Amino acid sequence: MELPSVESAVAALSEGPHRPAWAEVDLDGISHNVKSIREHLSPTTGLMVVVKANGYGHGAVPVAKAALHSGAQWLGVAIVEEGINLRQAGIKAPILILGVPPTWQAALVVEHDLRVAVCTWDFAEALASAAKKRNTQAKVHVKLDTGMGRLGILPDEALDFVRRLQTLSNLEIEGIFSHFATADEPDKGYAKEQFRIFNGVLEQLEGAGIYIPIRHMANTAAALTMPETQLSLVRSGIAVYGLSAAADQPSSLKLQPCMELKAAVSYVHRVPAGSGISYGKEFVTPKATNIVTLPVGYADGYSRLFSGKGEVLLKGRRYPIVGNICMDQCMADVGDLSVEIGEEAVLLGRQGSEQITADELAEKIGTINYEIVCMIGSRVPRIYKGEEAKRQGFSADWLEKN
């Protein structure tokens, strides 16, 4: 038997995912969601799309490009490396690092023209020093803690901190921001108190002759349910990816989920009654049945917590995941259904009239929809589809052939 050439193997890989498990990301859905969010904002309010955590698992660079092409003006990331990744992809838009980097990364922030949250004097000094060496200005956004308790200057320390920042000649205080802790909940009492505190700090600064031009506090949930919080910018994350930001978000916001997790069936076998399935033999077949093996496991982000709780779509119907989910594989009991190796199975997404949603999966394991999409690992190839994917240069050949 003649082995395939390296060239033919590479050509085969280029036609589809490098393994029979993949995530399909609809970039047209990203564009649609950004436009829908934009329609709910004041014309004077800018839109920052948050693409941290590799675009919530969807792919930071393709999502960022789709978002900017569809009406976003800013991008938000959590760490310096994420900002550098966007810059290296040729993205020129303003990028804000929402977290607080270590002082030794100050030079990287300046080198790559990144905005950054500031709430410590040590980092502010390091940033000013790095900017001075490059004969430039580093743009910063002062972070206030109005009740999240995570990062930020306390309100009664803000005036003194900002005055001190003003003494650093190579810093430009471009923005000031805070973050809501409960804006996604129906009871807006705490969120309103946070917003009152934030506005109080702004008034105190203006009373001292300090005007910071860019003010932002609203995430998607706040922007949609408390429109008075929109201010200069709105930072939108989860809704961009088509997932619900708040139970009470307006019905006029039409979102499209953008990610599906799929796999090709790797093995099918008929087992008798009394057969143990997977580690620990926690599932034993009550009768003879067909067991389907899928090449997806907890190392891919399909959590072991879905053992005995998850479902898979095959031929447009739901079937239970049985036995403990393995690192690289999981099994489903499909009864007497006839399934061929290579058939498409859906663990997240739609097949026929059935759909498994991120919200449904989150409820099964006691988490939130954010975590479901963020968990899907880097060894799961992303396949981009839609007109926006073609605009960005992604090939649609594989999707058209399958």
C-alpha positions as CSV (number, residue, x, y, z in Angstrom):
1,M,0.0,0.0,0.0
2,E,1.4,3.4,-1.1
3,L,1.5,6.0,1.6
4,P,0.1,9.5,0.8
5,S,2.6,12.2,0.0
6,V,3.2,15.1,2.4
7,E,1.7,17.4,-0.1
8,S,-1.6,15.4,-0.4
9,A,-1.9,15.2,3.4
10,V,-1.5,18.9,3.7
11,A,-4.0,19.5,1.0
12,A,-6.5,17.2,2.7
13,L,-6.0,19.1,6.0
14,S,-6.6,22.4,4.3
15,E,-10.1,21.2,3.2
16,G,-11.4,21.0,6.8
17,P,-10.7,20.8,10.5
18,H,-7.5,19.0,11.5
19,R,-9.6,16.6,13.6
20,P,-13.1,15.3,13.5
21,A,-14.3,17.7,16.1
22,W,-14.8,21.4,15.4
23,A,-16.6,24.6,16.3
24,E,-18.4,26.5,13.6
25,V,-18.5,30.2,14.2
26,D,-20.9,32.3,12.2
27,L,-19.3,35.7,11.7
28,D,-22.5,37.1,10.0
29,G,-24.1,36.4,13.4
30,I,-21.5,38.5,15.1
31,S,-22.1,41.4,12.6
32,H,-25.9,41.1,13.1
33,N,-25.6,41.2,16.9
34,V,-23.3,44.2,16.9
35,K,-25.7,46.1,14.6
36,S,-28.6,45.1,16.9
37,I,-26.8,46.3,20.0
38,R,-25.8,49.5,18.2
39,E,-29.5,50.2,17.4
40,H,-30.3,50.2,21.1
41,L,-27.6,52.8,21.9
42,S,-27.7,56.6,21.8
43,P,-26.1,58.0,18.7
44,T,-23.6,59.8,20.8
45,T,-22.5,56.6,22.6
46,G,-19.6,54.6,21.3
47,L,-19.5,50.8,21.3
48,M,-16.6,48.8,22.7
49,V,-16.8,45.1,21.9
50,V,-15.0,42.9,24.4
51,V,-13.0,40.2,22.8
52,K,-11.0,38.9,25.8
53,A,-10.6,35.1,26.3
54,N,-10.1,34.6,22.6
55,G,-13.4,36.4,21.8
56,Y,-15.3,34.3,24.4
57,G,-13.9,31.2,22.6
58,H,-15.1,32.4,19.2
59,G,-11.7,33.7,18.0
60,A,-10.6,37.2,19.0
61,V,-9.2,38.4,15.6
62,P,-12.1,37.4,13.4
63,V,-14.7,38.6,15.9
64,A,-12.8,41.9,16.3
65,K,-12.7,42.5,12.6
66,A,-16.4,41.6,12.1
67,A,-17.4,43.9,15.0
68,L,-15.4,46.9,13.8
69,H,-16.8,46.4,10.3
70,S,-20.3,46.4,11.7
71,G,-20.2,49.6,13.9
72,A,-18.0,49.0,16.9
73,Q,-15.3,51.7,17.5
74,W,-13.3,50.2,20.4
75,L,-12.1,46.8,21.5
76,G,-11.7,45.5,25.1
77,V,-9.3,42.8,26.3
78,A,-8.3,41.5,29.7
79,I,-4.5,41.2,29.4
80,V,-1.6,42.8,27.5
81,E,-1.0,39.6,25.4
82,E,-4.5,39.8,24.0
83,G,-4.0,43.4,22.9
84,I,-0.7,42.6,21.2
85,N,-2.4,39.7,19.4
86,L,-4.9,42.1,17.9
87,R,-2.2,44.6,16.9
88,Q,-0.2,41.9,15.2
89,A,-3.3,41.0,13.2
90,G,-3.2,44.6,11.8
91,I,-6.1,46.0,13.9
92,K,-5.6,49.7,14.4
93,A,-8.7,50.6,16.5
94,P,-8.4,51.7,20.1
95,I,-7.9,48.7,22.4
96,L,-8.4,49.0,26.2
97,I,-6.8,46.5,28.6
98,L,-9.5,46.2,31.3
99,G,-7.3,44.4,33.8
100,V,-4.3,45.8,35.6
101,P,-1.0,44.5,34.2
102,P,2.2,44.0,36.2
103,T,4.6,46.9,36.0
104,W,7.1,45.0,33.9
105,Q,4.6,45.0,31.0
106,A,4.3,48.8,30.9
107,A,6.8,49.0,28.0
108,L,4.7,46.5,26.0
109,V,1.6,48.6,26.6
110,V,3.3,51.7,25.2
111,E,5.1,49.8,22.3
112,H,1.8,48.5,21.0
113,D,-0.3,51.6,21.5
114,L,-2.7,50.1,24.0
115,R,-4.9,51.9,26.4
116,V,-4.9,50.5,29.9
117,A,-6.8,50.6,33.2
118,V,-4.9,52.3,36.0
119,C,-5.6,52.1,39.7
120,T,-2.1,51.7,41.2
121,W,0.6,54.3,41.5
122,D,3.4,51.8,40.7
123,F,2.0,50.9,37.4
124,A,1.2,54.5,36.5
125,E,4.9,55.5,37.2
126,A,6.2,52.5,35.1
127,L,3.9,53.5,32.3
128,A,4.9,57.1,32.3
129,S,8.6,56.1,32.3
130,A,8.1,53.7,29.4
131,A,6.2,56.5,27.5
132,K,9.0,59.0,28.2
133,K,11.6,56.6,26.7
134,R,9.6,56.5,23.5
135,N,8.9,60.2,23.5
136,T,5.1,59.6,23.5
137,Q,2.0,59.8,25.7
138,A,0.4,56.7,27.3
139,K,-3.4,56.9,27.4
140,V,-5.0,55.6,30.6
141,H,-8.4,55.0,31.9
142,V,-8.8,55.4,35.7
143,K,-10.6,52.4,37.2
144,L,-13.0,53.1,40.0
145,D,-14.4,50.5,42.4
146,T,-18.0,51.6,43.0
147,G,-19.1,48.2,44.5
148,M,-17.7,45.4,42.4
149,G,-14.9,44.8,44.9
150,R,-12.5,43.5,42.3
151,L,-10.3,46.3,40.9
152,G,-10.2,50.1,41.3
153,I,-9.6,53.2,43.3
154,L,-12.2,53.7,46.0
155,P,-14.4,56.8,45.4
156,D,-13.1,58.8,48.3
157,E,-9.5,58.3,47.0
158,A,-10.3,59.2,43.4
159,L,-9.6,62.9,43.4
160,D,-6.2,62.6,45.1
161,F,-5.3,59.8,42.8
162,V,-6.2,61.6,39.6
163,R,-4.4,64.8,40.8
164,R,-1.3,62.7,41.4
165,L,-1.6,61.1,37.9
166,Q,-1.7,64.6,36.4
167,T,1.9,65.2,37.7
168,L,3.1,62.4,35.3
169,S,3.9,64.4,32.1
170,N,3.8,61.4,29.8
171,L,0.4,60.1,30.8
172,E,-2.9,61.2,29.2
173,I,-5.9,60.6,31.4
174,E,-8.3,59.7,28.5
175,G,-11.0,57.9,30.4
176,I,-12.5,56.9,33.7
177,F,-14.7,53.8,34.2
178,S,-16.2,51.4,36.6
179,H,-18.1,48.1,36.4
180,F,-21.6,47.0,37.5
181,A,-21.9,43.9,39.7
182,T,-25.7,43.2,39.4
183,A,-26.9,45.0,36.2
184,D,-28.0,41.6,34.8
185,E,-30.5,41.1,37.7
186,P,-34.1,42.3,37.7
187,D,-33.6,44.3,40.9
188,K,-31.6,47.4,39.8
189,G,-31.3,48.9,43.2
190,Y,-27.6,48.1,43.8
191,A,-26.7,49.0,40.2
192,K,-28.4,52.4,40.6
193,E,-26.4,53.0,43.7
194,Q,-23.2,52.1,41.9
195,F,-24.1,54.5,39.1
196,R,-24.9,57.3,41.7
197,I,-21.4,56.8,43.2
198,F,-19.8,56.9,39.8
199,N,-21.5,60.1,38.9
200,G,-20.6,61.6,42.3
201,V,-16.9,61.0,41.6
202,L,-17.3,62.7,38.2
203,E,-19.0,65.7,39.8
204,Q,-16.2,65.9,42.4
205,L,-13.5,65.9,39.7
206,E,-15.3,68.5,37.7
207,G,-15.7,70.6,40.8
208,A,-11.9,70.5,41.1
209,G,-11.5,71.6,37.5
210,I,-10.8,68.1,36.1
211,Y,-12.7,66.9,33.1
212,I,-12.0,63.4,31.8
213,P,-13.6,63.1,28.4
214,I,-14.4,59.3,28.1
215,R,-16.7,57.9,30.8
216,H,-18.0,54.4,30.7
217,M,-19.7,52.0,33.1
218,A,-22.4,50.1,31.2
219,N,-22.0,46.5,30.1
220,T,-24.6,45.1,27.8
221,A,-27.1,44.4,30.5
222,A,-26.9,47.9,31.9
223,A,-27.0,49.6,28.5
224,L,-30.2,47.7,27.6
225,T,-32.1,47.9,30.9
226,M,-30.7,51.2,32.3
227,P,-30.2,53.4,29.2
228,E,-29.2,56.4,31.4
229,T,-25.9,54.5,32.0
230,Q,-24.7,54.5,28.4
231,L,-22.5,57.6,28.7
232,S,-19.5,57.9,26.3
233,L,-19.0,54.2,25.7
234,V,-20.8,50.9,26.3
235,R,-18.7,47.8,26.8
236,S,-20.6,44.9,25.2
237,G,-19.5,41.3,25.6
238,I,-21.8,38.3,25.8
239,A,-24.6,39.7,23.6
240,V,-22.1,40.2,20.8
241,Y,-21.9,36.4,20.7
242,G,-25.6,36.0,20.6
243,L,-26.1,34.9,24.2
244,S,-28.5,36.6,26.7
245,A,-27.0,39.3,28.8
246,A,-30.0,39.7,31.2
247,A,-33.3,38.0,31.7
248,D,-35.0,41.4,31.4
249,Q,-33.3,42.6,28.3
250,P,-35.7,44.1,25.7
251,S,-37.4,41.8,23.3
252,S,-36.5,44.1,20.5
253,L,-32.9,43.0,20.8
254,K,-32.7,40.1,18.3
255,L,-29.6,38.0,18.9
256,Q,-28.2,35.1,16.9
257,P,-26.0,32.5,18.7
258,C,-22.7,32.3,16.8
259,M,-21.0,29.1,17.8
260,E,-21.8,25.4,17.4
261,L,-19.7,22.5,18.7
262,K,-19.8,19.5,16.4
263,A,-18.0,16.1,15.9
264,A,-17.9,13.3,13.4
265,V,-18.9,9.9,15.0
266,S,-15.7,8.0,15.5
267,Y,-17.1,4.6,16.5
268,V,-20.4,2.7,16.8
269,H,-21.0,-0.7,18.4
270,R,-23.9,-2.8,19.6
271,V,-23.5,-3.8,23.3
272,P,-25.6,-6.2,25.3
273,A,-27.7,-5.5,28.4
274,G,-25.5,-5.1,31.5
275,S,-22.5,-3.5,29.7
276,G,-20.6,-0.9,31.7
277,I,-19.8,2.3,29.8
278,S,-16.7,4.4,30.5
279,Y,-14.5,4.9,33.6
280,G,-16.0,3.9,36.9
281,K,-18.8,1.8,35.3
282,E,-21.3,4.4,36.5
283,F,-23.6,3.7,33.6
284,V,-24.7,0.1,32.8
285,T,-26.9,-0.5,29.8
286,P,-30.4,-1.7,30.9
287,K,-30.9,-3.4,27.6
288,A,-29.0,-4.1,24.3
289,T,-28.3,-0.8,22.6
290,N,-26.1,1.0,20.2
291,I,-23.3,3.1,21.8
292,V,-21.9,5.9,19.7
293,T,-18.4,7.3,20.6
294,L,-17.6,11.0,19.8
295,P,-14.0,12.3,19.7
296,V,-14.7,15.1,22.2
297,G,-13.9,15.2,25.9
298,Y,-13.2,17.4,28.8
299,A,-9.8,18.4,27.3
300,D,-11.8,20.1,24.6
301,G,-14.0,22.0,27.0
302,Y,-16.9,19.5,27.1
303,S,-16.9,19.3,30.8
304,R,-16.8,16.1,32.8
305,L,-19.7,17.6,34.7
306,F,-21.9,16.8,31.6
307,S,-21.5,13.0,32.4
308,G,-25.0,11.6,32.6
309,K,-26.5,15.0,32.0
310,G,-25.5,16.1,28.5
311,E,-27.2,15.3,25.2
312,V,-26.1,15.1,21.6
313,L,-28.1,15.7,18.4
314,L,-27.9,12.9,15.8
315,K,-30.2,12.8,12.8
316,G,-32.1,15.7,14.3
317,R,-33.0,14.0,17.6
318,R,-31.6,14.1,21.2
319,Y,-29.7,11.2,22.7
320,P,-28.2,11.1,26.2
321,I,-24.5,11.2,26.9
322,V,-23.8,8.1,29.1
323,G,-20.9,7.1,31.3
324,N,-18.2,9.5,32.5
325,I,-16.9,11.9,29.9
326,C,-13.2,11.1,29.1
327,M,-10.4,13.5,28.4
328,D,-10.8,13.0,24.6
329,Q,-14.0,11.1,24.1
330,C,-17.6,10.7,25.2
331,M,-20.3,8.2,24.5
332,A,-24.0,8.4,23.7
333,D,-26.8,5.8,24.0
334,V,-28.8,5.9,20.8
335,G,-30.9,2.8,21.3
336,D,-31.7,1.1,18.0
337,L,-30.8,4.1,15.9
338,S,-28.6,3.2,12.9
339,V,-25.6,5.5,12.9
340,E,-22.6,5.4,10.6
341,I,-19.0,6.4,11.5
342,G,-18.4,9.9,10.2
343,E,-22.0,11.2,10.7
344,E,-22.2,14.7,12.1
345,A,-23.2,15.0,15.8
346,V,-24.0,18.3,17.5
347,L,-23.1,19.0,21.2
348,L,-23.9,22.7,21.0
349,G,-26.1,24.2,18.3
350,R,-28.9,23.2,16.0
351,Q,-29.6,20.1,13.9
352,G,-32.9,19.8,12.2
353,S,-35.6,21.3,14.4
354,E,-33.7,20.5,17.7
355,Q,-31.3,22.9,19.4
356,I,-28.9,22.6,22.3
357,T,-28.2,26.1,23.7
358,A,-25.4,27.5,25.8
359,D,-28.0,28.5,28.4
360,E,-29.3,25.0,28.6
361,L,-25.9,23.5,29.0
362,A,-25.0,26.1,31.7
363,E,-28.1,25.2,33.7
364,K,-27.2,21.5,33.6
365,I,-23.9,22.1,35.4
366,G,-24.7,25.2,37.5
367,T,-22.8,27.8,35.6
368,I,-23.4,30.7,33.1
369,N,-23.5,30.8,29.4
370,Y,-20.2,32.7,29.3
371,E,-18.3,29.7,30.7
372,I,-19.8,27.3,28.2
373,V,-18.4,29.0,25.1
374,C,-15.2,30.1,26.8
375,M,-14.4,26.5,27.8
376,I,-14.2,25.2,24.3
377,G,-10.5,24.5,24.0
378,S,-7.8,25.7,21.6
379,R,-7.3,22.2,20.1
380,V,-10.9,22.4,18.7
381,P,-10.5,24.0,15.3
382,R,-12.7,27.0,14.5
383,I,-14.4,27.0,11.2
384,Y,-15.6,30.4,10.1
385,K,-18.7,30.8,7.9
386,G,-20.8,33.5,6.4
387,E,-20.3,36.4,4.1
388,E,-18.2,38.2,6.7
389,A,-15.9,35.2,6.9
390,K,-15.4,35.4,3.1
391,R,-14.7,39.1,3.4
392,Q,-12.0,38.3,5.9
393,G,-10.5,35.7,3.5
394,F,-11.6,32.5,5.2
395,S,-12.3,29.7,2.7
396,A,-15.9,28.4,2.6
397,D,-14.8,25.3,0.6
398,W,-15.0,22.9,3.6
399,L,-18.5,24.0,4.6
400,E,-19.7,23.8,1.0
401,K,-18.3,20.3,0.6
402,N,-19.8,18.9,3.7
